Amino acid sequence: DLKVHVLGSGDAFGSGGRFQTCLFLESARGRLLVDCGATSLVAMRRADIDPTTIGAVALTHLHGDHFGALPFLILDGQFRRRTLPLTIAGPPGVRQRVEAAMEVFFPGSTTVTRRFPVEFLELTDGVPVAVGGLTVRPFAVIHPSGAPAHALRVDDGERVVTYSGDTEWTDRLLDAARGADLFVCEAYFYDRAVRFHLDHETVRAHRDALGCKRLLLTHM
C-alpha cells in the first residue's frame, strides 16, 4: 500500500500550532517527501523519521512554508555524514532558490564538499518524472511564487495520491485529482475567498467533479 504521513498541515504562520506543509509518502516502490516547509525537520524527528533516510523531495512551489527546511535537511546530512543521495524536484529555478536560501541562512554552505550528491530536477507541466521510486506528474496551478506552481499527482503503480499545493480554483485540479485514491487539497478558509487560495465552500462545490475516492483538506 501507498501510505501517507501528514507531517505538517499548517499555514505559513503556525496557525493552530501546526507544522508547515510536509507529506511523507512511502510504499514498497519508493519514499518521497512532498513539500518541506520550514518546520519539517522538527516534524520528522517528532514522527521518528530520520531525515538522513529521505532520498527524494518533490516541491509544489517555492514559498518558504513549502520548501524552507531544505537548507537544514542538506546541512543535517552533511554534519551527520550522510551518504544517501538526495534528489530535489521542483519548479524551474529550484536549484537557484534552494542554494540562495542556503547562502542566506548559512553563508558559504553551498561551496562545501559533501559525502552525498544533491541532484535537482525541474518539473514541467504535464510531464511525468520518476522521483524517489515513484512517478510524479505536475499540473500547473495558480499561485505566484516567483516560479510556476504545480499540483502533484504521485503514482506508485498501484495507488495514486494527488496534492493541490497552494492555488485558487483551476480546472487543472480536475485532471490532477481524477481517479486518485486520495486528494489532499488546501482550503485556507471555510467560506472566505482569498486570491490564490482555495476555501472549503469552493472545494465542496466541485467535490463530485473532482472524481477522487477520498478528499483530505489541509492548510486551513
N, C-alpha and C positions, 0 to 999 in steps of 0.2 A: 504494500500500500504506500501511497504518497502521503506523508504526514506533514502537517503544517503547524509549526510552533509560533504563536504570536508573541514575539519578544517585546515589541513596542507597538502601541496603538494610539499614542497621544499626538497632539499637535506640536507646533514649533515652540510653544510657550509653557509646556509642562502642565497643561490643564488637567485637573484631577489627580496630579501627582504621577501620571503615567509616563513611561519612557517613550521616546520618539520612534518613528516608524522603523520597524525591523521585523521581517518574517523569515523564519528558518524552515526551508523545505528539505525533506530527506526521504529517499526511497532506496531500494536495492540498486538503482541505476545511478544515483548521484546525490549530492548535497549542495545546497545553494542558499545564500542569504539574498533576499530581495529587499533592497534598500538597507541603509546602515546609518541611521540618524545619529546625531552627536552623542547620545547616551547609550549607544548599543553595546559597547564593551561592558558596561555595568550590567546591562540586561542579560548579556550572555553569561557572565560569571554568576549572576543570581540564579540562572537556569542550569548551572553546572555544565555549560558548553564551553569547551576550551577554544579560545579564539585561534590558537595555532593550528587547529584541525579544520578550520574553514578554508577551503581551497578556491571558492568562487563567490563573487558578489555580482548581482545584476541590479542596476540603478534605474529607477523610473525617470528621475530628473535631478538637476544639480542645485537643489536648495540644501542648506546645512542640516535641516532636520530629516533629510533623506540620504545624505552622503557624508555628513560631518565627522563620523567616527573613523573614517578610513585612514587618516594620518596616524591615529592612535593604534589601529589594527596593524598597520605596517610596522610601526616602531615597536609595538609589543612583540611582534615576531622577530625583529632584529635583536632586541635585548634578551629574548628567551631562546636564541639560537634555533629559530625555526628553519626547517629545510623544505617544507612542503611549498610548491609553487602557488602563487596567488594570481587568479585571473579576475580582473575587474571589467565588467561590460557595462556600458552606459552610452549616453547621447554623444554625438560628435563633440570633441573638445574635452572629453572626460579626463584624459591624461593631464592636460594642461591645468584643469581646475583642481584636480586632486593634488598635483605637485605644488600648485600655488598655495593651497591650503596648508600643505606640509611646511612650506617655507615661512608662512605667516606664523604658524604655531611653534615650529622648531627650525629656526634658520640653519641652513647647511644640511638638513636631513636628506635632501634629495641627492646629494653627492656621495653619500656613504655606500661603500660596497657591502652587500648583504649576502648571507648564505642561501637565500631563496630568491628566485626571479619573480618580478611583478609584471604581468602582461596586461595590457589594456586593449579592449575590443570596442569599437564604435558600432552602436546599433543603428540599423537603417529601417525605416518604417516598412512593415510587412515582410521583412526578410528574416526567416528563422536562422538561429545560430546555436551551436552546441556550447553550453556553459555549465561547467561542473557536472558533466554527465547527463544533463537534462537539456531539452530543447526549449529555447526562449524565443518567442516571436513578439516583436514590438508593434504597437499600434499608436500612431500619432494622436495626441490629445491636446487640450487647450490649457496651458499653464505656463506663462512666461517665466523662465528661469535662466536666461542667458544662453540657452541651448534648447533644442527640441525636447519636449516631454513625451513620454510614452506610457500607455498601459502595457503590461507584460503578461503574456499567456505562456505558462510553463507546462510542459508536457513530459512525462516520464515514460511514455509509450503505452501506459495503461490508464493513467489518470491525468486530468487537466486542472490546474489552478490558475485563475486569472486575477491580477491585481490592477486596479484602475489607476494607481498613482494619484496625484492631485490633478483635478480637472473640473471644468464646468461641463454641463451635458454636451456630448457629441455622439452622433450615431456610430462612430468608430467603436464605442463601447459595446454596441450590439454585436459587432463582428468579433471583438475580443472575448466576450462572455459566452457566446453561443455554444451550448453543449458542454460548458465547463462543469466539472463536478463541484467546484467551489469558486465563487466570485467574491473576492474581498474588495469592497467598494468604499471609498471615502464618502462621508456625509458630515460635513463640517458643522452644520447646524440642523435643527429639526425642521423648521419651516421658514427660515430666513435665507433668502437667496443672496449669495455672496459671489461676486465675479471671480471666475477661475476656480471655483469650488462647487461641489455638489452639496445637496441637502437631502434630508430624509424624504420630504414630500416629493421632490423631483425623482428620486430613485424609486419610490413607491409607484409613481405614475407610469414608470417604464418597466416595472418588475416583470410583467408577463412577456414583454418583447425581448427581454434580456436572454431568455432561454437557458439560463443556468439552473443546475439542480439545487444548489444551496447558495444563499447570499449572506455574507457577513459584513456588517457595517463597521467602519473604523475611522480614526482621525476625528472623532466627534469632540 
